[in-house]
Every structure is written in C-alpha cells, then in structure tokens.
Amino acid sequence: MRIPSTLLGLSLATAALLSGCGGHHTDQSKLCAFSTDAQAKKCKAGDLAYFAPNSWGNEQLPLNVIATYCNTNDPIEFNQAGVVCTFTDKRLWLLGGKGGS
C-alpha cells in the first residue's frame, strides 16, 4: 500500500516533535486536536497541538493558526493536512479569550 506524501510528511513531523529533539518541553501525554477557535481555547500551554481544518479555503489559514496558537520557539510543521506545533496560550487575547501574560 502506498502512503500519500502529505500523510507521510505529517507523520514524520509528528514523530520529530514527539522525539524530544531540540530541548523543547512539549507535553507528550496528549494531543490537542482542533479545527475551530473554540476548540483551540480548550488546549493547554505546552500540549502537542494539531490543527486539522475541515477545509483550507485560504492559504493564510496555517499562518494565522501558527501566529495565534503555536509556540514559535519550538518546531512547527504544516502542510495541506494541517499544522502540528507546541500550543501556547500567550496570544489567545487576540481572539478575545483568556490567556497571555
């Protein structure tokens, strides 16, 4: 069976984040998957976050997600399947939510 390249790329990106390379401190105990802002607000800082949109529709979408939800000091991977990163709540105020300091 042949694995689609986007699925393979996402799998490799997830494996890299899970491996603990680079000294970052991503919580390995769970994966916080979300496709909406309301779902993302339930994630905790340090969680491994996976943004899986229902559809892209706009090439700026992954950058918006990264700018709002991802700790940019840790590795970030994205492709046409979604975004995988370490979640941060430091910029949730951009959405009118709680968080940030």
C-alpha positions in Angstrom: 0.0 0.0 0.0 1.3 3.4 -0.9 1.1 6.2 1.7 0.2 9.7 0.3 3.1 12.1 0.7 1.0 14.6 2.8 0.2 11.9 5.3 3.8 10.7 5.3 5.0 14.3 5.8 2.6 14.9 8.7 3.6 11.6 10.3 7.3 12.4 10.1 6.6 15.9 11.5 4.7 14.5 14.4 7.4 11.9 15.0 10.0 14.7 15.1 8.0 16.6 17.7 7.4 13.5 19.8 11.1 12.6 19.7 12.1 15.4 22.1 14.8 16.8 19.8 15.9 20.3 20.3 15.3 20.5 24.1 11.7 21.8 23.9 9.2 20.8 26.5 6.1 19.7 24.7 3.7 17.8 26.8 3.8 14.2 25.4 0.8 12.9 27.4 -1.9 14.0 24.9 -2.6 15.5 21.6 -4.9 18.5 21.4 -6.6 18.4 18.0 -8.8 21.3 16.9 -10.4 22.8 13.8 -12.0 25.9 15.4 -11.0 28.7 17.7 -13.5 27.5 20.3 -11.8 24.0 20.3 -8.3 25.5 20.4 -9.2 27.5 23.5 -9.5 24.2 25.4 -5.9 23.3 24.7 -3.3 23.8 27.4 0.0 25.6 27.0 2.7 23.0 26.3 0.4 20.5 24.6 1.2 19.0 21.3 -1.4 20.8 19.1 -2.8 19.5 15.8 -4.9 21.9 13.8 -6.9 19.9 11.3 -9.2 22.2 9.3 -12.4 21.0 7.6 -11.1 22.7 4.5 -8.3 25.2 3.8 -10.0 27.8 1.6 -7.3 30.3 2.2 -3.5 29.9 2.1 -3.1 32.3 5.0 -5.0 30.0 7.3 -2.0 27.9 8.5 0.0 31.2 9.2 -2.9 32.6 11.2 -3.0 29.4 13.2 0.7 29.4 13.8 0.7 33.1 14.7 -2.1 32.6 17.2 -1.6 29.2 18.7 2.0 28.0 18.2 5.0 28.5 20.4 7.4 29.8 17.8 10.4 28.8 19.9 9.6 25.1 19.2 9.4 23.3 15.9 6.4 24.0 13.8 5.3 21.8 10.9 2.5 22.4 8.4 1.3 21.3 5.1 -2.0 20.8 3.3 -3.2 18.4 6.0 -2.8 20.8 8.9 -0.4 22.3 11.5 1.5 20.5 14.2 3.2 22.6 16.9 3.5 23.2 20.7 0.5 25.0 21.8 0.8 28.4 23.6 -2.0 30.5 25.2 0.1 33.7 25.2 -1.8 35.2 22.3 -5.3 34.0 23.0 -6.2 37.6 23.8 -6.1 38.2 20.1 -9.3 36.2 19.9 -10.9 38.0 22.9 -10.2 34.9 25.1 -8.3 34.5 28.3 -4.6 33.9 28.4 -1.4 35.7 27.7 0.8 37.3 30.2 
